[in-house]
Amino acid sequence: MFSAGEIDGRITRLRNYMEEEKLVACLFTSIHNINYYTGGFVYYAFGRRYGLLVTPEKHVTISSLVDFGQPWRRSPYDNIVYTDWEKDNYFKAVVEELGDTGGAIGIESDHMTLETSQKLKDHLPKSNELKDISYATMSMRMIKSKEEIGVIKKISTIADAGGWACVDAMDENVPEYEVAHEATHAMVKRIPSEFPHSDLRDAWVWVQSGIINSDGAHNSLTSRRIQKGDIVVINCFPMPQGYYSALERTLFFDHCNDDQLKIWEANVAVHMKGLELVKPGVKCSDVANELNELLAQSDLLKYRTFGYGHSFGVLCHYYGREAGLELREDVHTVLQPGMVLSMELMLMIPEGQPGAGGYREHDVLVINDGGSVDNITGFLLGPEHNIIKK
């Protein structure tokens, strides 16, 4: 999905950081950083260890023989394969590639397990020490290049297509999983037209219908059948080559009662205010605190379930995102050009109360060099558009 120049730029920034911090190497173990610094290798562990070793001269993925040539094909540089035939061959491969290099080695403390860390220390010469680079590399990933933003924009159009497919497939007595299947299929069909050489895996859709199924942001699909008057939250996640965008919307099937309409409109109003607040120079915590005040005025703050938005890019349900770019009260990062983040507000009204159900909207925002902000989500929101009648 990315040009050689894009990947070289990422590696150059990393090596500049290594020089400043006097690191002789970095050993990445996480799915997200290995993908980011290779531009396309997304590993499946299945109980095995994987790595990417970067030195001032080398860029080597370390992979299990079970994957044979795929890691090499998905990385622009070198690859070394280890077998399961002897214990700890992974660590022997790391040491072989490092050679006699002494000095500090950067690792991801937020990903590397205690067992892996100890085994690495046991195999390395005493002249090596381990230093955490997880926050520094996360900060590098938070600022996107124009090419990376272009990729995210394309993925967002695919997410919109998933949303429209949900609407087309939705009907009375149709199970959630059937609606999701149609939407996932629609997204997967679109991915090759935008990214012809991408892996076709991990695109998925959640359809959460009714008061109980909609109460959690990450509730899984069920066989529940959609009924008239149901609140339905759709979540469309295309994921070409480990890159993620999303569309999340509240819909109602056939009609919406007055209590639910009141909550829905309040959720949309605060969401729209949030879109206005995202701009360069503003702290993430300031956005969260101002939206908290708005919800408090309507006595709805107690129903807020999570932060107001998060970063995009190399992101997935099994390896997370850049925690330094979250619209939360405890995150004080200053927004700046090149950042891509969501505005997403969810209110959850418990069963038995007026307006019960989970309400969620989600837009993806790009902060541009000139200070303007683009909303790259095309699927419309709110009661005027999303009461679905068949």
N, C-alpha and C positions, 0 to 999 in steps of 0.2 A: 504493500500500500504506500510505502514511502520511498523517496529517491535516495540514492547513495549519499548525496549531499546532506540530506536531512539527518541521516544516521551519523555521518561523519561529524556534523555539528554537535550532536549530543555527546559523542565520545570526546570531542575536543574540549567541550565545557567540563566534562568529567575529569579529563587529564589536567586541565588547568587547576581545578580544585585539588586534585591529588598533589600537584606540585606545591601549591600554597600550604597544604597541610602536611607535606613531607611523607606522603603515603607511597610505598613502593608498589602496591597493588590494591585492587578492590576485588573481593569475591562476593558476587551477588548470588543469592539463593532463592529469592522470591520470584514468583511467576511474573509479577508486574514489572520489576526492574530488569529481569532477563529479557522480557518482551520489549521493553522500552529501549534498551541499549543494543538490541539486535535488530529491532524494527520488524519482528515477525515470528520469533520462536516462542510459542505458548506451550509449556510442557504440562503433561499430566503425570503426577508423581507416582501414583499407584504403589506407594510404599518405598520408592527409590529417591535418592538425592540427585538434584541437578544443580548446575552452577554456571556462572559466567565469570571468568577471570580476566581482568583488565589490568595491564601494566603500561608503562610508557611506550613499550614496543609491541605488546601482544593484546589480542582480543580473542579469547578462546572459550567456546561453550564446552561444558563438561556434561556428557549425557550417557545414559544407559544404553547398552547394546540392543535392548528391546525395541528402541526407536530407530535403530540402524541409521539410515542416511537423512532422515527428516530434519533433525536439528542442524545438520550441516547445510541443507538446502534453505532453511529458514533464517540463516545467519549470513551476513555478508563477509565474514572473516573465517577464522579457523574453528575446528571442532575436534575434541578428543573423546573417544568412546571408552567406557570402562565396562567390564563384565561382572557378573555375580559369582564368578567361579572361585574367587578368593575373598576373604573377609576384608572390608574397608578399602576396596579398590578405588572407590571414589576419592578418598583422602590421598591415596597414593598418586592418583592422577593430578590432583591439585599440587602436591609437592613436586612431582615431575615437571609440571609446567613452570613452577616458580624457580626451580633450580636452586642455586645457592644464594638467592637474593635475601639479604637481611634487612630488617626494618619493619615499620608499622604497616599492617594490612587492614584495609577497611572492610567491615562486615555490616550486615543489617541486623542489629540487635533486636529489632521489633519482629523479626522473622526467624532467625536462626535459633533452633532449640538449644537447651542446655546440653543435651547429649551431643549434638553436632558440634557445638562450640568446644566442648571438652575434647572430643576426638580430634578436631582440627588442631588444637593446642598440642595434643599428644604426638601428632605426626609432624608438626612443623619444628624446625630448629629453634633453639632457645633465643636465637637472635631476632625472631619475629614476635611482635605483639599485635593484638587485635584491638581495633578502634571502631566505634560506631559511626556509620555514615548514613543511617536511615533518614534522619531529619534533613540532612544536606541534600541528598538525592531527591527526596520528596519536594523540597523547595525548588529544585531545578525543573522537576516535572510540572510544577504548578504554572509555569509560564510557557505558553504554547507558541510554537512558530506559526507563521502564516500557512505553511503546508499542513501542519497538524490541525489547525482550526478548520481548514478546508475539508479534511477528512471527517471531522466531527460534524460539520454542517451536512455532509452527504448522509451520514448515519442518522442524523435527526430527521431527514426527509423519509428515510426508510421506517423510522419509528412512527411517523405520521401515517404512513401507509398501513401499518399494523392497526392503528386506531380506527381508520376508516373500515378496515376489514372486520374489526370487532362489531362495529355498528351494522354492517351488512349481514353478519352472521347471527346477530342477536334476535331472538324471538321468544315468545312465550313457550315454556316447557323445554327450551333448548338448554342442555347442561353447560355449565361453565367451561368444562374441558373441550367441548366441541367448538365453542366460540374462540377459545384460545388457540385451538389447532388451526382453524382457518386463518387467524391473524398471524400466527407464527409462519405458516406456509407462505402467506403473502409477503412477509418480510424476507424470508429466505430466498424467494424467487427474485426479489429486487437486489439482493446483495451482489450476485455475480455481474449484474449490469454496471454497478458502480465500482466494484472491486473484483475484477475477473480472476485474480490469483489468490484470493483470500480463502482460508479454511472456512468451511461451512459448518460451524458448530456453535453451540451456546446461545443462539438467539432463542428467546422464550417470551411467553406472555402469561400474565396472571389476570384472571377475571374473577373479581371478588363481589359476589352478589348477596344481597340481604344484609340484615343488621349484624349478624354474627360473623359472616365471612368477610365483611368489609371493615371490621374493627381494627385489624392489624395491617400495617403497611406491607408486610412480607408474608401474608397468609397464602398458603399454597392453593393450587387449583383443587376443586372438588367436583363431585358429580351432581351437585345441587342444580336443580332446574330453575331457570329464571322465570319469575312471575310478574304480573302486572303490578306496578307500584313499587317494585324493588329498586333500592339504591344499588348501582353497579359501578365499581371502581375498576377501570382498565389500566393495565401496566404493560407497556410494550417495550421490549429490550432487544434491539438488534445488536449483535456483537461480532462484527467481522474482525478476525485476527486479534482478539483480546481488547478491542476498542469498543467503547460503550456510549450509547446515548439512550434517551428514554422519553417516552410519552406517558404521562399519567393524568387521568381525567376522571372526574365524577360524572356519572350519567344516571338518569332514572329511566326505567322502562315503562312506557305508556303514560304515567302521570306521577306527580310529586305532591304530597300533602302540604298543607300550609306550614306546619311546624318544621318539616324538613326543608322547605323552600327558604324559610327564614335563616336557618343555619347555613345552608348552601350559599345564599347571597352574602352572608357575613363572611364566610370563608373566602369567597371570590373577591370581596372588597378589600380584605387585608392582603390577599395575594397580589392584587393589582397595585396596592400601595408599595408592597415589597419590590415589585418590578421597577418602580420609580426610584427607590432608594439605592439600588445597585449602580454604583458609578465609581470611577477612579478616585482615590484619596479617602474613601470611606472605610472605616474599620468594620470587619465582620460582626463584632460584638455590638457596634452601634446600630447596625441594621436589626439585629435580633432584639435589642432593648426597645427600639422604637416600635417594632411590630408587637412586642409584648404589651406595651402601653395601649395600643389600639385594641387588642383582644381583651385587656382588662376592663376597658371602658364598656364593653358589651358583656362583661362577666363570662367570657369564653376562654380566658387564659388557662383555666384549670383543665380544659379539654384538649389543649395542644399536646401532641404526642412526641415530637422530636424537633431537631433544629430546622431552620428555614431554608436550607439549601446546602449544596456540596459541590465539589469539583468534578470535572469530567476529563476523559482521556483514556489512559490505561486503567481500566476499572472493571470490576466484575463482582458477582455475588459471592465468589469464594476467595477473593483476595483484596477487596476493599478499595479505598481511594485515598487521596491526600488529606489527611486529618487537619493539616494547617490551613485548609481553605473550606471551612465549614461556617455557615451563618448561625453561630451559637454565641451565647453570652460569655463563654470562657475562651473564645478564639479572637485574638486581637490583630490578626493579619490585616494589613491595609490593602484594599483592592487596587489593582493596577492593570494597565493594558497587557493583553496576552492571556489573561485569566479567563477560564470558561467555567461557569458554575450555574447551578439551578436556583430558581426560586420555587420552593415547594412547601406548601402549608397543609398540614393535616389536622383536622379536628375530629375527635372521636367522642360521640355522645353515647353513654352506656344504654344498654337495653332497658326498657321500662320508662325512660325519660322522653319527653316530647322531642321529636326530631332525631331519634336514635339512629346511629349508623356512623360509618367512617367516611369523611369528606376529604378529598385530596386533589389538588391541582399541581401541575409541574410544568415549568417552562425552562428552556436552556438558554442562557445568556452569554454573549461574547463581548468582552470589553476591548474596544478597538484602540489603536495607537492614538487617534485624535481625541479620545475621551468619550466618544459615543458608545452606546451599548446596543447590540443587535439581539433581538429575541428570535432565535432560529427555529422555534417550534411553530408549526403552521396550523395545527389542529385547534379549532376554536374552543372556548370554554364557557361555562355558565348555563343557567336555565334557558336562556334564549336559544341556545344551540343544541343542548344535550339532553333534552327530554325526548326519548326515542319512541316514536309511534310506528307500529306496523299494522 
